[in-house]
Amino acid sequence: MTKIVNHWIGGKTAAGASGTYGPVTNPATGEVTTKVAFASVEEVDAAVAAAKEAYLSWGQSSLAARTSILFRFRALLDAHRDEIAELITAEHGKVHSDALGEVARGLEIVDLACGINVQLKGELSTQVASRVDVSSIRQPLGVVAGITPFNFPAMVPMWMFPLAIACGNTFVLKPSEKDPSASIRLAELLAEAGLPDGVFNVVHGDKVAVDRLLAHPDVKAVSFVGSTPIARYIHTTASANGKRVQALGGAKNHMLVLPDADLDAAADAAVSAAYGSAGERCMAISAVVAVGAIGDTLVEKIRERAEKIKIGPGTDPTSEVGPLITKAHRDKVASYVAGAADEGAEVVLDGTGHTVEGHEDGHWIGISLLDRVPTTAKAYQDEIFGPVLCVLRTETYEEAIDLINASPFGNGTAIFTRDGGAARRFQLEVEAGMVGVNVPIPVPVGYHSFGGWKDSLFGDHHIYGNDGTHFYTRGKVVTTRWPDPADAPTGVDLGFPRNH
């Protein structure tokens, strides 16, 4: 029987009343294994209504009550990490070890949320004027929503909802319809941990569900991670409806390799960062910029390593890279490699003909490596989101930094060098939100914030860390005077208030 994934509204499973379902495919086999309910406008409204009702008490609950539930959720998540990783592998296709890593990084944000009492400490200034004190506090927004991508079906939602609910908000999640099961399992674990009904809700679907969340008057803020065109749409639409928005978009992450770098370490890093999870990461390295005469040597070292990667089903413990999410995406990725030579690139490795024995209907593509890629090529300009690495050549550091900064994306970047001065200069001059020095994927730890620049971020806030806490709360300043009974009446004073 085909598995059915329904919504989670008001603390329980809610069958798809709209009668519309979408297919969920096992990318390793091409087989449709699951049907996911697509929410109607009315079903989205029901989820928001449940969240709004729950906020009346949850928003007033103590920090101790919230964090005790999150601690229990963390313990359950840790105990069930293998199970959640298996759900991810079955619907996304990534290998089990990679899926476990995703869950582990999500746990980091749960850890941060468990300590939210430190993040939410207010400020107090006493005696700013005669018997006047001023305090600053942060309060929750109300109902907030998250719209998350297919490539991290557990981690990215956990970048959002733990902090949101720890701050006292209630949450409506719209996960990717391509791999929805992990989000429902997270909802079940939250309920088991004691989270009150309605505080966390899940609605599945497509543009109908998204657009209703963006327009709903009771949704106060929207968090999004996905492609740049959709991030721009989310930001524009939600902002026009008066909502606070953080919308993280696409990327073209560059890795700059200077002539003094350890080329073996750089090649290891490039292969790991470019081809892990079949390149379906917003922080994947997709462009290596080789400076000076090292290019040929570096490309050869990358080729030697890339050719040894084993591609296969994520359930096979010997597999290092799994399939792509859909056949359509596989074909799109392959088109960039097929057209690369005509646009002036040298095709060093062509993985477009790759198949896996016994799984011929899976969404397979091999490892591709393109050298001497011109900046005018589509393979360089677009976010491919697959296992395709472009190598570009420059003569100097200055040319390289200009090339990187000319990109419309500014998500993450890295430099490989032994020169501390060059590294310091790079981290100050490069136009990107996250920078690695001899670190190829500079995803920040949970207590710092994740986010890019330029077309990689729409909105003022990065995600998680201090930015996450600030995004899910709003400030309030309270000025207090308790006059002494012996004070004489001061009378009417129409002048502008002054502190004295």
C-alpha positions as CSV (number, residue, x, y, z in Angstrom):
1,M,0.0,0.0,0.0
2,T,1.1,3.5,-0.8
3,K,1.9,5.5,2.4
4,I,-0.1,8.6,3.0
5,V,1.3,11.7,4.7
6,N,-1.3,14.1,6.1
7,H,-1.2,17.4,7.8
8,W,-0.6,18.0,11.6
9,I,-3.0,20.5,13.0
10,G,-3.9,21.2,16.6
11,G,-1.7,18.4,17.9
12,K,-3.0,15.6,15.8
13,T,-3.0,14.2,12.2
14,A,-5.5,15.9,9.9
15,A,-6.5,14.1,6.8
16,G,-6.3,16.0,3.6
17,A,-9.8,17.4,3.2
18,S,-9.0,19.0,-0.2
19,G,-8.7,15.5,-1.8
20,T,-5.6,16.7,-3.6
21,Y,-2.4,14.7,-3.2
22,G,1.1,14.8,-4.6
23,P,3.5,11.9,-5.3
24,V,6.6,11.3,-3.2
25,T,9.3,9.3,-5.0
26,N,12.2,7.2,-3.7
27,P,15.0,8.9,-5.8
28,A,17.1,5.7,-5.7
29,T,14.4,3.6,-7.4
30,G,12.1,6.1,-9.2
31,E,9.2,4.4,-7.4
32,V,6.3,6.5,-6.0
33,T,6.2,5.3,-2.4
34,T,4.0,7.9,-0.7
35,K,1.2,10.3,-1.3
36,V,1.2,13.7,0.5
37,A,-1.9,15.7,1.1
38,F,-1.9,19.2,-0.5
39,A,-3.6,21.8,1.7
40,S,-6.4,23.9,0.6
41,V,-6.8,27.5,1.7
42,E,-9.3,26.3,4.4
43,E,-6.8,23.8,5.7
44,V,-4.1,26.4,6.0
45,D,-6.6,28.7,7.8
46,A,-7.4,25.8,10.2
47,A,-3.7,25.4,11.0
48,V,-3.3,29.2,11.6
49,A,-6.4,29.2,13.7
50,A,-5.0,26.4,15.9
51,A,-1.8,28.2,16.3
52,K,-3.5,31.5,17.2
53,E,-5.6,29.7,19.8
54,A,-2.6,28.0,21.3
55,Y,-0.7,31.4,21.4
56,L,-3.1,32.7,24.0
57,S,-1.6,30.5,26.6
58,W,1.8,29.6,25.1
59,G,2.8,33.2,24.7
60,Q,2.2,33.7,28.4
61,S,3.9,30.5,29.5
62,S,7.1,30.7,31.6
63,L,10.6,30.2,30.1
64,A,11.0,27.3,32.5
65,A,7.9,25.6,31.0
66,R,9.0,26.1,27.4
67,T,12.6,25.0,27.9
68,S,11.6,21.9,29.9
69,I,9.6,20.7,26.9
70,L,12.4,21.5,24.5
71,F,14.9,19.5,26.7
72,R,12.5,16.5,26.5
73,F,12.2,17.0,22.7
74,R,16.0,17.1,22.4
75,A,16.3,13.8,24.2
76,L,13.6,12.2,22.0
77,L,15.2,13.6,18.9
78,D,18.6,12.2,19.9
79,A,17.0,8.8,20.6
80,H,15.3,8.7,17.2
81,R,18.0,10.3,15.1
82,D,18.5,7.0,13.1
83,E,14.8,6.7,12.4
84,I,14.6,10.3,11.1
85,A,17.7,9.8,9.0
86,E,16.1,6.8,7.4
87,L,13.0,8.9,6.5
88,I,15.3,11.5,4.9
89,T,17.2,8.9,2.9
90,A,14.0,7.2,1.7
91,E,12.5,10.5,0.3
92,H,15.5,12.7,-0.4
93,G,18.1,10.1,-1.4
94,K,21.1,11.3,0.6
95,V,23.2,8.6,2.2
96,H,22.5,7.6,5.8
97,S,25.6,9.2,7.2
98,D,24.8,12.5,5.5
99,A,21.3,12.4,6.8
100,L,22.6,11.7,10.3
101,G,24.8,14.8,10.0
102,E,21.7,16.8,9.0
103,V,19.9,15.7,12.2
104,A,23.0,16.5,14.3
105,R,23.2,20.1,13.0
106,G,19.5,20.6,13.7
107,L,20.1,19.4,17.2
108,E,22.5,22.3,17.6
109,I,19.7,24.7,17.3
110,V,17.5,22.8,19.7
111,D,20.4,23.1,22.1
112,L,20.4,26.8,21.6
113,A,16.7,27.0,22.1
114,C,17.0,25.1,25.4
115,G,19.1,28.0,26.6
116,I,16.8,30.7,25.4
117,N,16.5,32.2,28.8
118,V,20.0,33.7,28.3
119,Q,19.0,35.0,24.9
120,L,15.9,36.7,26.2
121,K,17.4,38.5,29.1
122,G,16.3,42.1,29.1
123,E,18.2,45.3,30.1
124,L,17.7,47.7,32.9
125,S,19.0,51.2,33.5
126,T,18.2,52.6,36.9
127,Q,18.0,56.3,37.9
128,V,18.2,57.6,34.3
129,A,16.4,60.6,35.8
130,S,15.1,61.4,39.2
131,R,13.4,58.1,40.4
132,V,13.1,57.0,36.7
133,D,14.2,53.5,35.5
134,V,14.2,52.2,31.9
135,S,14.0,48.6,30.9
136,S,14.1,46.8,27.6
137,I,12.3,43.5,27.0
138,R,11.6,41.2,24.1
139,Q,8.2,39.6,23.5
140,P,7.0,37.0,21.0
141,L,5.2,38.0,17.8
142,G,2.4,35.5,17.7
143,V,1.8,33.0,14.9
144,V,4.9,32.6,12.7
145,A,5.4,30.4,9.6
146,G,8.3,28.5,8.0
147,I,8.6,27.4,4.4
148,T,11.4,25.0,3.9
149,P,13.3,23.2,1.0
150,F,13.7,19.6,0.0
151,N,17.4,19.3,0.5
152,F,17.4,19.5,4.3
153,P,13.9,18.3,5.4
154,A,14.8,18.0,9.1
155,M,17.6,20.5,9.6
156,V,16.2,23.6,8.0
157,P,12.9,23.4,9.9
158,M,14.9,23.0,13.1
159,W,16.8,26.2,12.1
160,M,13.4,27.9,12.7
161,F,10.8,26.3,15.0
162,P,12.9,25.6,18.1
163,L,13.8,29.2,18.5
164,A,10.4,30.5,17.5
165,I,8.5,28.4,20.0
166,A,11.2,28.9,22.7
167,C,10.5,32.7,22.3
168,G,6.8,32.1,22.9
169,N,5.5,32.0,19.4
170,T,3.4,29.3,17.8
171,F,4.5,27.9,14.5
172,V,3.0,26.7,11.1
173,L,5.5,24.7,9.0
174,K,5.1,24.2,5.2
175,P,7.8,21.7,4.3
176,S,8.8,20.6,0.9
177,E,6.2,18.3,-0.7
178,K,9.0,16.2,-2.1
179,D,10.1,14.7,1.3
180,P,7.5,15.5,3.9
181,S,7.7,12.5,6.3
182,A,10.5,13.9,8.5
183,S,8.5,17.0,9.4
184,I,5.6,14.9,10.6
185,R,7.9,12.7,12.7
186,L,9.3,15.9,14.3
187,A,5.7,17.0,15.1
188,E,5.0,13.7,16.8
189,L,8.1,13.9,18.9
190,L,7.2,17.4,20.0
191,A,3.8,16.2,21.1
192,E,5.4,13.3,22.9
193,A,7.7,15.8,24.7
194,G,4.6,17.6,26.0
195,L,4.2,20.6,23.6
196,P,0.6,21.8,23.9
197,D,-1.7,21.2,21.0
198,G,-1.5,23.9,18.3
199,V,1.9,25.3,19.2
200,F,3.5,23.4,16.2
201,N,1.5,22.6,13.0
202,V,2.4,21.2,9.6
203,V,0.6,21.8,6.4
204,H,1.8,20.3,3.1
205,G,1.2,21.5,-0.4
206,D,2.2,23.8,-3.2
207,K,1.8,27.4,-4.1
208,V,-1.8,27.5,-2.8
209,A,-0.6,26.8,0.7
210,V,2.4,29.1,0.4
211,D,0.4,32.0,-0.9
212,R,-2.2,31.7,1.9
213,L,0.5,31.8,4.6
214,L,2.0,34.9,2.9
215,A,-1.4,36.6,2.9
216,H,-3.0,35.4,6.1
217,P,-3.5,38.4,8.5
218,D,-2.8,36.3,11.6
219,V,0.7,35.2,10.4
220,K,3.1,37.8,11.8
221,A,6.4,36.6,10.3
222,V,7.7,34.2,7.6
223,S,11.0,32.3,7.4
224,F,12.0,30.8,4.1
225,V,15.0,28.9,2.7
226,G,15.1,28.0,-1.1
227,S,16.0,29.4,-4.5
228,T,16.6,33.1,-5.2
229,P,13.6,33.6,-7.4
230,I,11.2,32.2,-4.8
231,A,13.0,34.0,-2.0
232,R,12.5,37.2,-3.8
233,Y,8.8,36.4,-4.3
234,I,8.4,35.4,-0.6
235,H,10.0,38.6,0.6
236,T,8.1,40.9,-1.7
237,T,4.7,39.2,-1.1
238,A,4.9,38.8,2.6
239,S,6.4,42.3,3.2
240,A,3.5,43.7,1.1
241,N,1.2,42.0,3.6
242,G,2.9,43.6,6.5
243,K,4.9,40.6,7.7
244,R,8.4,40.4,9.0
245,V,10.4,38.2,6.6
246,Q,13.7,36.4,6.4
247,A,14.1,34.7,3.0
248,L,17.4,32.9,2.3
249,G,18.0,32.4,-1.4
250,G,20.4,30.6,-3.7
251,A,24.1,30.5,-4.0
252,K,27.2,30.2,-6.2
253,N,29.8,29.5,-3.6
254,H,33.4,30.2,-4.6
255,M,36.5,28.6,-3.2
256,L,39.7,30.6,-3.8
257,V,42.9,28.7,-3.9
258,L,46.1,30.7,-3.7
259,P,49.5,29.4,-5.1
260,D,50.8,28.8,-1.5
261,A,48.0,26.6,-0.5
262,D,48.3,22.9,0.4
263,L,46.9,21.6,-2.8
264,D,46.1,18.1,-1.5
265,A,44.1,19.7,1.3
266,A,42.4,22.0,-1.1
267,A,41.6,19.2,-3.5
268,D,40.1,17.1,-0.6
269,A,38.0,20.1,0.5
270,A,36.8,20.9,-3.0
271,V,35.7,17.4,-3.7
272,S,34.0,17.0,-0.3
273,A,32.2,20.4,-0.6
274,A,31.2,20.2,-4.2
275,Y,30.0,16.6,-4.4
276,G,28.6,15.8,-0.9
277,S,24.9,15.2,-0.9
278,A,25.2,15.1,-4.7
279,G,25.7,18.9,-4.7
280,E,22.2,19.5,-3.4
281,R,23.3,22.0,-0.7
282,C,23.0,25.7,-0.7
283,M,26.5,25.8,0.9
284,A,28.1,23.5,-1.7
285,I,31.3,24.8,-3.4
286,S,30.3,25.0,-7.0
287,A,33.2,27.2,-8.3
288,V,36.9,26.9,-7.6
289,V,39.1,29.8,-8.5
290,A,42.7,28.8,-9.0
291,V,45.2,31.6,-8.9
292,G,48.5,31.5,-10.9
293,A,50.2,28.4,-12.1
294,I,48.6,25.9,-9.8
295,G,45.5,25.3,-11.9
296,D,46.6,22.2,-13.8
297,T,47.9,20.5,-10.7
298,L,44.8,21.3,-8.7
299,V,42.4,20.1,-11.4
300,E,44.3,16.9,-11.7
301,K,44.2,16.3,-8.0
302,I,40.4,17.0,-7.9
303,R,39.9,14.6,-10.9
304,E,41.8,11.8,-9.2
305,R,39.6,12.1,-6.1
306,A,36.3,12.6,-7.8
307,E,36.7,9.5,-10.0
308,K,36.8,7.4,-6.9
309,I,33.5,8.5,-5.4
310,K,31.0,5.7,-5.1
311,I,27.5,6.6,-6.1
312,G,24.6,4.4,-5.0
313,P,21.5,4.1,-2.9
314,G,21.6,5.9,0.4
315,T,20.6,2.7,2.2
316,D,23.9,1.1,1.0
317,P,26.5,1.8,3.7
318,T,29.2,1.8,1.1
319,S,27.6,4.6,-1.0
320,E,29.1,8.0,-0.6
321,V,26.7,10.0,-2.9
322,G,23.1,9.2,-3.6
323,P,20.7,10.2,-6.4
324,L,19.2,13.6,-7.2
325,I,15.7,14.4,-5.8
326,T,13.7,14.1,-9.1
327,K,14.2,12.9,-12.7
328,A,13.4,16.4,-13.9
329,H,16.1,17.9,-11.7
330,R,18.6,15.2,-12.8
331,D,17.9,16.1,-16.5
332,K,18.3,19.9,-15.8
333,V,21.7,19.3,-14.0
334,A,22.9,17.1,-16.9
335,S,22.0,19.9,-19.4
336,Y,24.6,22.2,-17.9
337,V,27.3,19.6,-18.5
338,A,26.1,18.8,-22.0
339,G,26.3,22.4,-23.0
340,A,29.5,23.3,-21.3
341,A,32.0,22.6,-24.1
342,D,29.9,24.8,-26.6
343,E,30.2,27.6,-24.1
344,G,34.0,27.4,-23.9
345,A,34.6,25.1,-20.9
346,E,36.8,22.0,-20.9
347,V,34.8,18.9,-19.7
348,V,37.3,16.9,-17.5
349,L,34.7,14.5,-16.1
350,D,31.2,13.9,-17.5
351,G,28.9,12.1,-15.2
352,T,25.7,12.5,-17.2
353,G,25.6,8.8,-18.3
354,H,25.9,7.3,-14.9
355,T,23.6,4.5,-13.8
356,V,23.5,2.1,-10.8
357,E,23.0,-1.6,-11.5
358,G,19.8,-2.8,-10.1
359,H,18.4,0.7,-9.7
360,E,18.3,1.8,-13.3
361,D,15.1,3.9,-12.8
362,G,16.7,6.0,-10.1
363,H,17.6,9.6,-10.5
364,W,21.3,9.0,-11.0
365,I,24.0,11.3,-12.3
366,G,27.7,11.0,-11.9
367,I,30.4,13.4,-10.9
368,S,31.2,16.2,-13.4
369,L,34.2,18.5,-13.4
370,L,34.5,21.5,-15.8
371,D,37.7,23.4,-16.2
372,R,38.6,26.8,-17.6
373,V,34.9,27.8,-17.4
374,P,34.2,31.3,-18.7
375,T,32.1,33.5,-16.5
376,T,29.6,33.8,-19.4
377,A,28.8,30.1,-19.3
378,K,25.4,29.1,-17.9
379,A,27.2,26.4,-15.8
380,Y,28.9,29.3,-14.0
381,Q,26.1,31.8,-13.8
382,D,23.3,29.5,-12.6
383,E,22.9,27.7,-9.3
384,I,23.1,24.1,-10.7
385,F,22.4,22.3,-7.4
386,G,24.0,19.1,-8.5
387,P,27.4,17.4,-8.6
388,V,29.0,19.7,-11.1
389,L,32.1,21.7,-10.1
390,C,33.4,24.6,-12.2
391,V,37.1,25.6,-12.1
392,L,38.0,29.1,-13.2
393,R,41.5,30.5,-13.6
394,T,43.0,33.9,-12.7
395,E,46.5,35.2,-12.7
396,T,46.3,37.3,-9.4
397,Y,44.4,37.5,-6.2
398,E,43.0,40.9,-7.3
399,E,41.4,39.3,-10.4
400,A,40.0,36.5,-8.3
401,I,38.4,38.7,-5.7
402,D,36.9,40.9,-8.4
403,L,35.5,37.8,-10.1
404,I,33.9,36.5,-6.9
405,N,32.4,39.8,-6.0
406,A,30.9,40.3,-9.4
407,S,28.6,37.3,-8.7
408,P,25.0,38.3,-7.9
409,F,25.1,35.6,-5.1
410,G,26.9,36.1,-1.8
411,N,26.0,33.1,0.4
412,G,29.3,31.4,1.4
413,T,32.9,31.4,0.2
414,A,36.3,30.1,1.2
415,I,40.0,30.7,0.7
416,F,42.7,28.2,0.9
417,T,46.1,29.6,1.7
418,R,49.0,29.5,4.2
419,D,49.3,33.3,4.2
420,G,47.5,34.9,7.2
421,G,47.7,38.3,5.7
422,A,46.0,37.2,2.5
423,A,43.3,35.4,4.5
424,R,42.6,38.4,6.6
425,R,42.4,40.6,3.5
426,F,40.0,38.1,1.9
427,Q,37.6,37.9,4.8
428,L,37.3,41.7,4.8
429,E,37.1,42.2,1.1
430,V,34.9,39.4,-0.1
431,E,31.2,40.1,-0.5
432,A,29.6,37.1,1.2
433,G,27.8,36.4,4.4
434,M,29.8,33.4,5.5
435,V,33.6,33.0,5.0
436,G,35.8,30.0,5.5
437,V,39.6,30.2,5.9
438,N,40.8,26.7,4.9
439,V,37.3,25.6,5.7
440,P,35.3,24.8,2.6
441,I,31.7,24.8,4.0
442,P,31.6,27.6,6.6
443,V,28.2,26.8,8.1
444,P,28.2,28.6,11.4
445,V,27.6,26.8,14.7
446,G,24.2,27.3,16.2
447,Y,25.1,30.2,18.4
448,H,26.2,32.3,15.5
449,S,23.9,33.2,12.6
450,F,23.6,31.7,9.1
451,G,22.9,34.0,6.1
452,G,24.2,35.5,2.9
453,W,24.5,38.8,1.1
454,K,23.1,40.1,-2.1
455,D,20.7,37.7,-3.9
456,S,21.3,35.1,-1.3
457,L,19.3,36.9,1.4
458,F,16.2,39.0,1.3
459,G,15.3,40.7,4.6
460,D,17.4,42.1,7.5
461,H,17.9,39.0,9.6
462,H,20.0,36.0,9.2
463,I,18.7,32.7,10.6
464,Y,19.3,31.2,14.0
465,G,21.8,32.5,16.5
466,N,21.2,36.0,17.9
467,D,19.5,37.0,14.6
468,G,17.0,34.2,15.0
469,T,16.1,35.3,18.5
470,H,15.6,38.9,17.4
471,F,13.6,37.8,14.3
472,Y,11.1,35.9,16.4
473,T,10.7,38.6,19.1
474,R,10.0,42.4,19.1
475,G,11.4,44.9,21.5
476,K,9.6,47.0,24.0
477,V,11.0,49.7,26.2
478,V,9.4,50.5,29.6
479,T,10.1,53.8,31.4
480,T,9.0,53.8,35.1
481,R,8.7,56.4,37.8
482,W,7.6,55.7,41.3
483,P,7.3,59.0,43.0
484,D,8.1,59.4,46.7
485,P,5.1,60.3,48.8
486,A,6.9,63.3,50.0
487,D,7.3,64.8,46.5
488,A,5.4,68.0,45.9
489,P,3.2,68.2,42.8
490,T,5.2,69.3,39.8
491,G,2.3,70.8,37.9
492,V,1.7,70.9,34.1
493,D,4.9,71.0,31.9
494,L,4.2,71.2,28.2
495,G,7.9,71.2,27.3
496,F,9.5,68.1,25.7
497,P,10.5,65.6,28.4
498,R,14.2,66.0,29.6
499,N,16.2,63.7,31.9
500,H,17.6,65.5,34.9
